[in-house]
Amino acid sequence: MKNNEELVKDLLLRLRKLNYIHSRDIPDIELYMDQVTTFMEQHLSPGKRHDEDKILTKTMINNYAKNNLLPPPVKKKYSRDHLILLAFIYYFKGFLSIGDIQVLLSPLSEKYFTEEHHELDKIYNEIVKIEKLQLVDLLKEVEARAELAGRSFKNAPEEEQDYLQLFSFVCMLSFDVYLKKQMIEQIIDEMRDAAKEGTPDKK
């Protein structure tokens, strides 16, 4: 196993290399299911934990459409807007439930999913631009937490320090994820409540 310093260097390198789908790479032509899964695999595979993991499968995509996360394909073909929504779903599904993703993406599907004006393109590009700027601060934050973890447990037996410091680092990262997930879920709950208030009662 790598020592803690080597492990952190690898983590930072992976963060710098993490890929995303560029808007310019999304085909302007409609794709069949097999072409969609191949496209997503080609562009997002660097983010996989294990080589055998699948980015998206036919079953996943069918379930997304069934659960109203994704508008149904037209004549079994998926548009550019479908691919953009699938990219958002891919990032969210790691920490949000299907129901939460539905609440979050419903306004996008209802207001901006169109074959004519490419509104989703504009939204996607703006999000990517913001996230690229955020990556610099994230790298600095991870380095700072690794340094803080490396200064912990100095009084522990030498043979136990590496594990305890690594555990400390994981705990700090986990606590950050926990807090942010709490905030995201609160926002989604507010969105869900607002949507219910705006829905007329059925009689």
C-alpha positions as CSV (number, residue, x, y, z in Angstrom):
1,M,0.0,0.0,0.0
2,K,1.2,3.5,-0.8
3,N,2.1,5.8,2.1
4,N,-0.2,8.7,3.0
5,E,1.8,11.3,1.1
6,E,1.8,9.2,-2.1
7,L,-1.9,8.5,-1.7
8,V,-2.8,12.2,-1.4
9,K,-0.6,13.0,-4.5
10,D,-2.5,10.4,-6.4
11,L,-5.9,11.8,-5.2
12,L,-5.0,15.3,-6.3
13,L,-3.7,14.1,-9.7
14,R,-7.0,12.2,-10.2
15,L,-9.0,15.3,-9.3
16,R,-7.1,17.3,-11.9
17,K,-7.7,14.6,-14.5
18,L,-11.4,14.1,-13.8
19,N,-13.2,14.4,-17.1
20,Y,-16.6,15.8,-18.0
21,I,-18.5,16.0,-21.2
22,H,-17.7,19.1,-23.3
23,S,-20.7,20.6,-24.9
24,R,-18.9,20.6,-28.2
25,D,-18.5,16.8,-28.0
26,I,-22.2,16.2,-27.8
27,P,-23.5,15.0,-31.1
28,D,-26.1,17.2,-32.9
29,I,-27.7,14.1,-34.3
30,E,-30.1,11.8,-32.5
31,L,-28.7,8.6,-31.1
32,Y,-30.0,5.1,-30.5
33,M,-29.7,3.6,-27.0
34,D,-26.4,1.7,-27.8
35,Q,-24.9,4.9,-29.2
36,V,-25.9,6.8,-26.0
37,T,-24.3,4.3,-23.6
38,T,-21.1,4.1,-25.8
39,F,-20.9,7.9,-25.8
40,M,-21.2,8.2,-22.1
41,E,-18.7,5.4,-21.5
42,Q,-16.1,7.1,-23.7
43,H,-16.4,10.5,-22.0
44,L,-16.9,9.6,-18.4
45,S,-14.9,6.4,-17.9
46,P,-12.0,8.2,-16.1
47,G,-14.4,8.7,-13.2
48,K,-15.1,5.0,-12.7
49,R,-14.0,3.4,-9.5
50,H,-13.4,0.0,-11.1
51,D,-12.7,-0.8,-14.7
52,E,-15.7,-3.2,-14.9
53,D,-18.1,-0.5,-13.6
54,K,-20.7,0.7,-16.1
55,I,-21.3,4.5,-16.5
56,L,-24.8,4.0,-17.8
57,T,-26.7,0.9,-18.9
58,K,-29.9,0.5,-21.0
59,T,-31.7,-0.5,-17.8
60,M,-30.6,2.6,-16.0
61,I,-31.7,4.9,-18.9
62,N,-35.1,3.1,-19.2
63,N,-35.6,3.5,-15.4
64,Y,-34.8,7.2,-15.6
65,A,-37.5,7.7,-18.3
66,K,-39.9,5.5,-16.3
67,N,-39.4,7.7,-13.2
68,N,-39.7,10.9,-15.2
69,L,-36.1,12.0,-14.8
70,L,-35.7,11.9,-18.5
71,P,-38.2,12.7,-21.3
72,P,-39.0,9.6,-23.4
73,P,-37.0,9.1,-26.6
74,V,-38.6,10.0,-29.9
75,K,-38.8,6.9,-32.1
76,K,-36.2,5.2,-29.9
77,K,-33.7,8.1,-30.5
78,Y,-32.2,10.4,-27.9
79,S,-31.4,14.0,-28.6
80,R,-28.6,16.3,-27.5
81,D,-30.8,17.5,-24.7
82,H,-31.3,13.9,-23.5
83,L,-27.5,13.5,-23.3
84,I,-27.2,16.7,-21.2
85,L,-29.8,15.5,-18.8
86,L,-28.1,12.1,-18.6
87,A,-24.8,13.8,-17.7
88,F,-26.5,15.7,-14.8
89,I,-28.2,12.4,-13.7
90,Y,-24.9,10.6,-13.7
91,Y,-23.3,13.2,-11.4
92,F,-26.3,13.3,-9.0
93,K,-27.0,9.6,-8.7
94,G,-24.0,9.0,-6.6
95,F,-25.4,10.8,-3.6
96,L,-29.1,11.6,-4.3
97,S,-32.2,9.4,-4.5
98,I,-34.1,9.0,-7.7
99,G,-37.0,11.1,-6.2
100,D,-34.6,13.9,-5.2
101,I,-33.1,14.0,-8.7
102,Q,-36.6,14.1,-10.2
103,V,-37.4,17.2,-8.1
104,L,-34.2,18.9,-9.1
105,L,-34.3,18.2,-12.8
106,S,-38.1,18.5,-13.4
107,P,-37.9,22.3,-14.0
108,L,-35.0,21.8,-16.5
109,S,-37.0,19.2,-18.5
110,E,-40.2,21.2,-18.4
111,K,-38.8,24.6,-19.3
112,Y,-35.7,24.1,-21.3
113,F,-35.9,20.7,-23.0
114,T,-36.4,21.6,-26.6
115,E,-35.2,20.7,-30.1
116,E,-34.9,24.3,-31.3
117,H,-33.3,26.8,-29.0
118,H,-30.5,24.8,-27.3
119,E,-31.4,26.3,-23.9
120,L,-30.0,23.3,-22.1
121,D,-26.7,23.8,-23.9
122,K,-26.4,27.3,-22.4
123,I,-27.3,26.1,-18.9
124,Y,-24.9,23.2,-19.1
125,N,-22.0,25.3,-20.3
126,E,-22.5,27.8,-17.5
127,I,-22.5,25.1,-14.9
128,V,-19.3,23.6,-16.4
129,K,-17.6,27.0,-16.4
130,I,-18.5,27.5,-12.7
131,E,-17.3,24.1,-11.7
132,K,-14.0,24.4,-13.5
133,L,-13.3,27.6,-11.5
134,Q,-14.3,25.8,-8.3
135,L,-11.8,23.0,-8.9
136,V,-8.8,25.2,-8.0
137,D,-10.2,26.0,-4.6
138,L,-11.2,22.3,-4.1
139,L,-7.6,21.1,-4.7
140,K,-6.2,23.7,-2.2
141,E,-8.9,22.5,0.3
142,V,-8.0,18.9,-0.1
143,E,-4.3,19.6,0.4
144,A,-5.0,21.7,3.5
145,R,-7.0,18.8,5.0
146,A,-4.3,16.3,4.2
147,E,-1.7,18.5,5.9
148,L,-4.0,18.9,9.0
149,A,-4.6,15.1,9.1
150,G,-0.8,14.6,8.8
151,R,-0.3,16.7,12.0
152,S,-2.8,14.6,14.0
153,F,-2.1,11.7,16.3
154,K,1.5,12.6,16.8
155,N,1.5,11.0,20.3
156,A,0.1,7.7,18.9
157,P,2.5,4.7,18.5
158,E,4.6,5.1,15.4
159,E,3.3,2.0,13.8
160,E,-0.3,3.2,14.2
161,Q,0.2,6.8,13.1
162,D,-0.2,6.3,9.3
163,Y,-3.6,4.5,9.7
164,L,-4.9,7.0,12.3
165,Q,-3.9,10.0,10.1
166,L,-5.4,8.5,7.0
167,F,-8.6,7.8,9.0
168,S,-8.6,11.4,10.2
169,F,-8.3,12.6,6.5
170,V,-11.2,10.4,5.4
171,C,-13.3,11.6,8.3
172,M,-12.8,15.2,7.4
173,L,-13.7,14.5,3.8
174,S,-16.7,12.5,4.9
175,F,-18.0,15.2,7.3
176,D,-17.8,17.7,4.4
177,V,-19.8,15.4,2.2
178,Y,-22.3,14.9,5.0
179,L,-22.8,18.6,5.6
180,K,-23.2,19.4,1.9
181,K,-25.6,16.5,1.4
182,Q,-27.7,17.8,4.2
183,M,-27.8,21.3,2.5
184,I,-28.6,19.8,-0.9
185,E,-31.5,17.7,0.6
186,Q,-32.9,20.7,2.4
187,I,-32.9,22.7,-0.8
188,I,-34.6,19.9,-2.7
189,D,-37.2,19.5,0.1
190,E,-38.0,23.2,-0.3
191,M,-38.3,22.7,-4.0
192,R,-40.6,19.8,-3.5
193,D,-42.8,21.7,-1.0
194,A,-43.0,24.7,-3.4
195,A,-44.0,22.4,-6.3
196,K,-46.8,20.9,-4.1
197,E,-48.1,24.3,-3.2
198,G,-48.3,25.3,-6.8
199,T,-50.2,22.1,-7.8
200,P,-54.0,22.5,-7.7
201,D,-55.9,20.1,-5.5
202,K,-57.6,17.3,-7.3
203,K,-61.3,17.0,-6.6
